[in-house]
Amino acid sequence: MEPATDTYRTIISASNEVIYKVKGSKFLGYCFPMLLEEDLVNYLGQLKKEHHQARHHCYAYQLGVEQIQYRIQDDGEPSGTAGLPIYGQIQSFEVTNILVVVVRYFGGTKLGVGGLIAAYKECARLALENCEIITKTINQTFELQYDYKDMNSVMRIIKELQIEILHQKASYNCQSLIAIRKNKVEEMLNALAPLYEVKIKPISS
C-alpha cells in the first residue's frame, strides 16, 4: 500500500449527469476536475446557461493536496443544507482538485431541512460514484543543469528512479525539467551528490 502522505485521489474528466428525484424536485449532479479557483466560473456558467430555469445551483469544491482549500455554496437554500452535505461527500470519497455541483429544479413541495440535506448528499454521492477516481502521486519539480560529460550519469539516475522528464533543452550545457515522486526526492539528491557539477534547482509547484 502506498503511503497516505505520498498519494491523493482525484478525477481526470467530468462525470456524466446523474439525476435524483424526490417529492417532485429534481436534483442533477455533476463532477468536474478543478485545479484553479477560476475554473469555477467556467463550469458554473456553463451549468447556469444549460439550466437557466433551475432555482438553485449549489456546489462544493476542494483544491490542493498538502494545503487544502475548499468552498461551499448553498445558493439560496437554507444555510448548511446543500453545500455542506455536498462537501461531506467529497470528504467521504477522499478526493481533491474537484468541483461537485448539484442543480435543483423545485417541484412545488418543500422538503424541509432534513430532506434537503439528505437529497443534496445523495445526489452528490451518485455523482461521485459516477466518476472515474484515480490515485496520483505527490510530485516535486526540479530543474537540473549539467555538462554533456555528466549526461549519461544523470540519465541513468533518472531511469533508475523512474523520474519523469517534463522538458529538456541543450545548448552550451544541458537542462532538464523533471518531476519526481515526493518520497524519492532524498534518494535522487543522494544519487546526484557525487556529480558535484550538477546544479539542482527546486521549482515551486
HELIX and SHEET records of a PDB file:
HELIX    1   1 ALA A    4  ASP A    6  5                                   3    
HELIX    2   2 ASP A   39  GLU A   50  1                                  12    
HELIX    3   3 GLY A   83  SER A   92  1                                  10    
HELIX    4   4 GLY A  112  GLU A  129  1                                  18    
HELIX    5   5 TYR A  148  ASP A  150  5                                   3    
HELIX    6   6 MET A  151  GLU A  160  1                                  10    
HELIX    7   7 LYS A  182  LYS A  184  5                                   3    
HELIX    8   8 VAL A  185  LEU A  192  1                                   8    
SHEET    1   A 2 THR A   7  ILE A  11  0                                        
SHEET    2   A 2 ILE A 133  THR A 137 -1                                        
SHEET    1   B 5 VAL A  18  VAL A  22  0                                        
SHEET    2   B 5 SER A  25  PRO A  33 -1                                        
SHEET    3   B 5 ILE A  98  TYR A 105 -1                                        
SHEET    4   B 5 HIS A  56  LEU A  63 -1                                        
SHEET    5   B 5 GLN A  69  GLN A  73 -1                                        
SHEET    1   C 4 GLU A 164  ALA A 170  0                                        
SHEET    2   C 4 CYS A 174  ARG A 181 -1                                        
SHEET    3   C 4 ASN A 139  TYR A 146 -1                                        
SHEET    4   C 4 LYS A 199  ILE A 203 -1                                        
END                                                                             
